[in-house]
Structures are given as C-alpha cells and as structure tokens.
Amino acid sequence: MSLVATSLLRRLLGVSLALMLGAVSSQALAHGDVVPQSVDTSTLPQLGPKWQESNPFSTGPASKEALRIGTSAYNQNCARCHGLEAISGGVSPDLRKLDRDCNDLADAAKKNACFKEMDEYFVATVRRGRTRDGRVYMPPFEGVLTQEAMWSIKTYLETRREP
C-alpha cells in the first residue's frame, strides 16, 4: 500500500471514530437531561384543588390502581435520581427510608401522626423541590404532577419501605 493510500485510510478511520464518539456522547447527554413526565391519573378518584394532608390512596378501593400508576410515575420521574425500585445509589436520598422512624413508634396515635407528618413533608418536597445555596437538588414538580400523581408515587414508595 502506498504512503498516500495509508494516510487517506488513517484519515478516514479518524473521521469515522470521531463520528461514532459524537453519536455515543450525544446519547449519554440525552439520558442525563430528562424532562419530567406528566402522569395520567384519570382512573383514580380526583382529589380536587385542596391538597390532602395524608395519602388518601394508602388504603381503600383506589389503592391498587394508585400503586399501578405510582410505580410507573416513579420510574418515569424519580428513578433517575432516587434509583430503580427506590434503591438509591447514594447521591440522592433513599426513599425506602423516608418514614422509617415512624415504624419504630409503639403508640398507634404517635405512629399515625408521624406518617401524616412524613406525608406532608413528601408532598411539600415534590411540589416545591429542594434548593440549597442556589443549587437545585430536586426540581419542583408542581404543575407537572397532579396531587393524584404525587400521592400515587407515595403509595408506591410505601410498598418499598425497609423493615
């Protein structure tokens, strides 16, 4: 093979490699910049404009449907930061442990009050997000997720609690 042919072949290989790396890197960047997804909750009882103080889907006839919707909604909107099946890789809070302290309470009234408080904390965090020192640690989901969607996600997380 001549020197000119070898040089041309090297250039073609270099250009091909650059194009492949560009395609792969754009895929990696696309994965990290995910837009929050709305959630269809039309099969759930609609809760109205007043925000519930505790999860209305924890028990009752809508529980099973809320769990189905919440599982999908979690995977679409939360898993990229909080981990698949709510198992965090350490960067974001492990949501299986969100209300772990409530489980240790022996008094039923105190336990229920604790769960209610954690429900309020969960919804406030999801609605408003978390920012510290001007850095967004969690984006606000109000306006993207409805109350029914947020409570459905909480219903899913309740099934993922660590004992």
Backbone bond lengths (Angstrom), bond angles and torsions (degrees), N, CA, C in turn:
res aa  C-N    CA-C-N  psi(-1)  N-CA   C-N-CA  omega(-1)  CA-C   N-CA-C  phi
1 M - - - 1.435 - - 1.528 107.24 -
2 S 1.313 114.17 139.07 1.457 118.57 -177.48 1.525 110.78 -77.13
3 L 1.304 115.39 164.06 1.457 122.44 179.46 1.531 111.04 -62.58
4 V 1.328 117.65 -37.83 1.462 122.43 179.62 1.531 109.94 -67.00
5 A 1.340 116.41 -43.40 1.467 120.76 179.84 1.529 110.35 -65.11
6 T 1.313 117.85 -41.11 1.461 122.03 178.72 1.529 110.43 -63.36
7 S 1.322 117.17 -43.35 1.458 121.56 179.35 1.532 110.68 -63.84
8 L 1.322 116.76 -42.03 1.460 121.47 178.83 1.529 110.86 -64.48
9 L 1.320 116.48 -42.56 1.465 121.15 178.66 1.520 110.76 -62.34
10 R 1.311 117.96 -42.66 1.471 121.48 177.99 1.535 110.93 -62.22
11 R 1.317 116.94 -42.38 1.470 120.00 178.49 1.530 110.98 -63.07
12 L 1.324 116.25 -42.80 1.461 120.08 179.02 1.528 110.72 -63.42
13 L 1.305 117.31 -41.48 1.467 120.82 177.39 1.532 110.64 -64.70
14 G 1.311 117.01 -40.25 1.461 121.15 179.00 1.524 111.60 -64.32
15 V 1.320 116.53 -43.42 1.464 120.79 178.46 1.528 109.84 -65.45
16 S 1.331 117.59 -42.94 1.471 121.43 178.59 1.519 110.82 -61.05
17 L 1.311 117.12 -44.02 1.460 121.46 178.95 1.529 110.77 -63.28
18 A 1.317 117.50 -42.65 1.464 121.26 178.91 1.524 111.02 -62.86
19 L 1.326 117.78 -40.75 1.462 121.39 178.65 1.528 110.78 -65.67
20 M 1.331 117.10 -41.82 1.466 119.97 179.12 1.524 110.97 -65.15
21 L 1.332 117.67 -43.41 1.466 120.82 178.53 1.524 111.28 -63.45
22 G 1.316 116.56 -38.68 1.463 120.09 177.52 1.518 111.62 -63.26
23 A 1.321 116.82 -41.31 1.469 120.43 179.19 1.523 110.95 -65.73
24 V 1.326 117.34 -42.69 1.463 121.44 -179.61 1.523 110.70 -67.11
25 S 1.331 117.75 -43.18 1.466 119.54 -178.03 1.522 111.17 -67.54
26 S 1.334 118.60 -33.59 1.470 118.87 177.91 1.514 110.47 -68.36
27 Q 1.330 118.00 -31.86 1.462 120.63 175.77 1.522 110.57 -67.41
28 A 1.311 117.23 -40.53 1.469 121.09 179.66 1.520 110.43 -65.02
29 L 1.321 117.85 -41.65 1.457 120.60 178.51 1.521 111.03 -67.55
30 A 1.315 117.63 -37.36 1.460 120.73 -179.95 1.519 110.61 -63.11
31 H 1.319 118.25 -34.92 1.465 121.18 -179.80 1.526 111.46 -67.57
32 G 1.318 117.47 -34.04 1.456 120.54 -175.97 1.518 114.17 -81.37
33 D 1.314 118.40 -14.98 1.455 122.15 -176.93 1.525 108.68 -113.84
34 V 1.323 116.40 74.83 1.457 121.33 -173.69 1.524 109.38 -100.40
35 V 1.310 116.20 132.72 1.458 122.56 179.11 1.529 109.06 -82.86
36 P 1.338 118.29 135.04 1.472 119.91 177.15 1.523 110.94 -56.23
37 Q 1.310 115.74 141.75 1.459 122.02 -176.77 1.520 110.86 -104.98
38 S 1.324 116.73 135.77 1.458 119.68 174.52 1.523 108.44 -71.96
39 V 1.316 116.22 163.04 1.461 121.80 -174.28 1.529 108.74 -129.23
40 D 1.326 116.01 131.17 1.464 120.65 177.96 1.527 109.13 -79.87
41 T 1.315 116.66 113.55 1.464 122.23 179.66 1.529 111.26 -115.82
42 S 1.315 117.01 21.89 1.466 121.00 -174.94 1.527 112.91 -64.32
43 T 1.318 118.24 -19.30 1.470 120.88 179.99 1.530 112.55 -88.88
44 L 1.334 116.79 0.85 1.471 121.71 178.30 1.530 109.84 -102.39
45 P 1.342 116.67 155.47 1.462 118.75 171.56 1.527 108.73 -60.08
46 Q 1.323 117.06 132.87 1.458 121.24 -179.84 1.529 108.78 -80.75
47 L 1.320 116.58 133.40 1.460 122.21 -170.57 1.520 113.79 -92.39
48 G 1.303 117.40 -10.05 1.455 119.96 178.64 1.517 112.34 84.81
49 P 1.337 116.09 -177.33 1.467 119.82 -174.52 1.529 114.60 -77.83
50 K 1.334 117.54 -24.13 1.473 120.07 -179.65 1.525 109.43 -79.23
51 W 1.329 116.31 126.02 1.454 120.77 -177.97 1.523 110.75 -72.24
52 Q 1.314 115.47 133.22 1.458 122.35 177.53 1.529 109.12 -70.57
53 E 1.325 116.48 148.69 1.462 120.93 179.88 1.521 112.44 -84.67
54 S 1.326 116.00 -23.45 1.462 119.84 177.83 1.521 108.54 -140.95
55 N 1.305 115.66 164.89 1.457 121.69 -173.73 1.532 111.71 -65.24
56 P 1.319 117.69 110.80 1.464 120.29 -179.84 1.524 113.02 -74.87
57 F 1.326 117.10 -10.63 1.459 120.97 -177.34 1.531 113.17 -103.30
58 S 1.335 117.55 4.35 1.468 120.31 179.15 1.518 111.75 -60.38
59 T 1.317 115.30 -37.78 1.463 121.27 178.41 1.521 107.81 -136.12
60 G 1.307 115.91 170.16 1.454 120.32 175.41 1.513 113.24 101.05
61 P 1.315 116.12 -179.99 1.464 121.40 -173.08 1.531 114.45 -65.94
62 A 1.325 118.56 -25.75 1.466 120.78 -178.50 1.532 112.71 -86.32
63 S 1.299 116.87 -4.42 1.472 122.00 -175.88 1.526 113.80 -55.62
64 K 1.313 115.30 -48.30 1.475 119.91 -175.95 1.531 111.16 -63.88
65 E 1.329 116.15 -42.63 1.468 119.89 179.26 1.531 110.34 -69.29
66 A 1.324 117.51 -39.14 1.462 120.93 177.01 1.527 110.71 -61.79
67 L 1.322 117.00 -38.69 1.469 120.81 177.57 1.527 110.76 -63.85
68 R 1.320 117.16 -42.91 1.470 121.23 178.98 1.530 109.84 -61.24
69 I 1.322 116.14 -49.20 1.463 120.83 -179.05 1.523 110.40 -66.79
70 G 1.328 117.00 -43.23 1.460 121.19 -178.22 1.518 113.44 -63.54
71 T 1.324 116.63 -36.24 1.470 120.47 177.76 1.527 109.87 -62.06
72 S 1.319 116.37 -47.54 1.461 120.78 179.21 1.522 111.30 -65.85
73 A 1.335 116.64 -44.51 1.467 120.88 -179.07 1.525 111.07 -62.71
74 Y 1.337 116.91 -39.96 1.471 120.37 177.39 1.532 109.44 -61.12
75 N 1.316 116.34 -47.86 1.468 119.72 -178.58 1.522 112.23 -62.22
76 Q 1.326 117.65 -34.70 1.467 121.68 -179.37 1.521 112.84 -76.60
77 N 1.326 117.59 -33.43 1.461 119.93 -169.04 1.522 115.97 -119.58
78 C 1.302 118.45 -20.48 1.470 120.26 -171.12 1.530 113.77 -118.12
79 A 1.329 116.46 -31.74 1.469 120.61 -171.47 1.522 113.07 -61.52
80 R 1.317 117.65 -30.63 1.472 118.96 -177.43 1.528 111.92 -62.65
81 C 1.330 117.62 -25.98 1.472 120.51 177.98 1.527 112.29 -107.89
82 H 1.332 116.31 -39.80 1.470 120.46 -174.31 1.528 112.90 -95.68
83 G 1.327 118.07 -0.96 1.450 122.09 173.58 1.515 114.55 92.02
84 L 1.334 114.42 150.77 1.461 120.53 175.81 1.513 109.25 -61.83
85 E 1.311 116.12 140.12 1.468 123.70 -178.69 1.532 111.49 56.37
86 A 1.326 116.68 26.07 1.466 124.60 178.15 1.530 112.85 65.73
87 I 1.311 117.38 20.86 1.462 122.02 177.52 1.522 107.41 -95.87
88 S 1.318 116.96 102.84 1.453 121.67 -175.87 1.521 111.20 -73.10
89 G 1.311 114.06 147.56 1.459 119.83 175.08 1.513 112.06 -87.92
90 G 1.330 117.78 4.72 1.459 121.00 176.29 1.510 114.63 108.48
91 V 1.328 118.85 -14.93 1.453 120.55 -179.36 1.529 110.50 -80.92
92 S 1.313 117.03 -45.61 1.464 123.21 179.05 1.520 109.28 -108.26
93 P 1.330 117.28 160.16 1.466 119.59 -179.89 1.527 112.94 -57.26
94 D 1.305 115.21 143.45 1.467 122.55 176.56 1.526 106.91 -81.60
95 L 1.304 116.62 106.74 1.461 121.64 -172.76 1.527 113.58 -72.94
96 R 1.312 117.81 -9.21 1.470 120.05 173.81 1.529 110.22 -69.56
97 K 1.330 115.84 -20.85 1.464 121.28 -176.56 1.524 111.99 -101.74
98 L 1.323 117.51 8.21 1.460 122.11 -173.56 1.523 113.27 -53.46
99 D 1.323 116.45 -45.68 1.466 119.19 -177.06 1.528 111.75 -121.88
100 R 1.315 115.61 32.52 1.462 121.05 -177.87 1.527 112.89 -60.21
101 D 1.331 117.26 -37.33 1.463 120.08 -179.08 1.523 111.86 -63.18
102 C 1.325 117.15 -27.95 1.466 120.54 179.88 1.529 111.01 -66.23
103 N 1.305 117.23 -34.95 1.471 121.15 -177.92 1.523 112.57 -63.05
104 D 1.315 117.37 -27.71 1.467 121.32 -176.64 1.528 113.48 -80.05
105 L 1.321 117.06 -9.55 1.464 120.34 -177.76 1.524 110.37 -77.83
106 A 1.334 116.22 128.95 1.470 121.11 -178.36 1.528 111.56 -81.84
107 D 1.314 117.11 -37.14 1.459 121.58 -178.61 1.532 109.42 -72.44
108 A 1.337 117.00 121.90 1.467 122.05 -175.77 1.521 112.37 -60.93
109 A 1.329 117.54 -40.21 1.468 120.44 -179.70 1.530 111.07 -65.14
110 K 1.334 116.14 -42.09 1.468 120.06 178.69 1.529 110.64 -67.58
111 K 1.320 115.93 -38.09 1.462 120.69 178.61 1.534 109.95 -62.54
112 N 1.341 117.41 -46.92 1.466 120.99 179.21 1.523 111.33 -63.45
113 A 1.327 116.85 -39.75 1.466 120.88 177.88 1.525 110.52 -63.66
114 C 1.306 116.41 -38.95 1.468 121.55 178.83 1.530 110.40 -64.12
115 F 1.342 116.55 -47.08 1.466 120.30 178.58 1.523 110.60 -61.12
116 K 1.317 118.07 -39.99 1.463 122.16 178.51 1.529 109.99 -62.82
117 E 1.323 116.38 -44.30 1.458 120.71 178.72 1.529 111.14 -61.74
118 M 1.321 116.76 -41.16 1.459 120.61 178.94 1.530 111.11 -68.33
119 D 1.336 117.35 -34.24 1.464 120.73 174.54 1.525 110.30 -60.96
120 E 1.339 115.85 -45.45 1.466 120.72 179.83 1.534 110.48 -62.65
121 Y 1.325 116.77 -42.04 1.468 121.70 178.79 1.534 110.25 -62.93
122 F 1.339 116.15 -45.19 1.461 121.42 -179.42 1.530 110.51 -58.62
123 V 1.326 116.45 -52.55 1.464 119.82 -176.72 1.526 111.19 -64.46
124 A 1.319 117.92 -41.09 1.469 120.61 178.43 1.523 110.46 -61.02
125 T 1.317 117.02 -41.23 1.464 121.26 -179.48 1.522 111.09 -67.23
126 V 1.321 117.08 -45.14 1.465 120.13 -179.13 1.535 109.84 -66.89
127 R 1.310 117.00 -41.74 1.467 119.97 -179.39 1.526 111.87 -64.36
128 R 1.317 117.45 -48.71 1.462 121.45 -171.25 1.528 114.55 -99.72
129 G 1.329 116.91 -13.80 1.451 119.78 -177.70 1.521 111.43 76.38
130 R 1.316 116.67 -172.74 1.469 122.16 179.19 1.522 108.71 -134.58
131 T 1.326 115.11 125.36 1.462 121.97 177.00 1.515 107.89 -130.38
132 R 1.309 116.43 137.30 1.460 121.76 177.65 1.529 107.91 -138.21
133 D 1.312 115.89 128.62 1.464 121.62 179.96 1.533 112.26 52.70
134 G 1.325 115.65 37.49 1.459 120.22 178.63 1.521 114.67 80.35
135 R 1.312 117.20 -2.31 1.475 121.05 179.59 1.525 109.45 -98.67
136 V 1.309 115.71 132.88 1.465 120.56 178.80 1.529 108.18 -86.17
137 Y 1.324 115.33 115.59 1.464 120.99 177.75 1.521 110.69 -93.67
138 M 1.328 115.66 -27.88 1.456 121.31 176.08 1.525 106.66 -148.47
139 P 1.331 117.14 127.76 1.468 118.36 -179.58 1.527 110.87 -72.84
140 P 1.323 117.83 153.88 1.463 119.69 174.78 1.529 109.94 -73.58
141 F 1.320 116.30 139.79 1.464 120.63 179.93 1.525 112.85 -107.55
142 E 1.345 117.08 -0.55 1.459 118.77 177.12 1.529 107.91 -63.43
143 G 1.311 115.94 134.92 1.455 120.84 -176.05 1.515 112.17 93.63
144 V 1.332 117.44 -19.04 1.458 122.01 175.47 1.525 109.18 -104.82
145 L 1.329 115.87 -49.02 1.459 121.36 178.41 1.525 109.50 -104.15
146 T 1.305 115.78 135.94 1.457 120.60 176.10 1.519 109.75 -79.74
147 Q 1.320 115.20 169.69 1.456 120.75 175.09 1.533 110.49 -57.13
148 E 1.316 116.36 -42.37 1.469 120.65 179.72 1.530 111.09 -61.83
149 A 1.333 116.92 -39.25 1.470 120.98 178.98 1.524 110.94 -67.15
150 M 1.337 116.95 -43.77 1.472 119.83 -179.66 1.522 111.26 -63.80
151 W 1.334 117.08 -42.89 1.463 119.51 178.81 1.527 111.17 -68.72
152 S 1.320 117.61 -29.80 1.471 120.31 175.86 1.525 110.69 -66.57
153 I 1.330 116.03 -40.99 1.467 119.91 176.47 1.527 109.72 -62.73
154 K 1.323 116.51 -42.52 1.478 119.93 177.43 1.522 110.64 -61.84
155 T 1.334 117.49 -38.30 1.470 121.39 176.80 1.522 110.05 -60.02
156 Y 1.330 116.81 -43.91 1.465 120.36 176.47 1.530 110.52 -60.89
157 L 1.329 117.17 -46.32 1.461 120.45 -177.60 1.529 111.74 -62.90
158 E 1.318 117.30 -31.57 1.465 120.56 177.45 1.519 111.43 -63.82
159 T 1.315 118.14 -26.82 1.472 121.10 176.86 1.517 111.28 -80.61
160 R 1.313 117.43 -13.53 1.466 122.55 -177.54 1.526 112.47 -100.58
161 R 1.329 117.75 3.17 1.465 121.05 -177.92 1.517 111.41 -55.36
162 E 1.327 113.73 140.00 1.463 118.48 172.68 1.512 108.27 -80.88
163 P 1.342 117.49 139.75 1.475 120.14 -179.93 1.521 112.09 -67.00
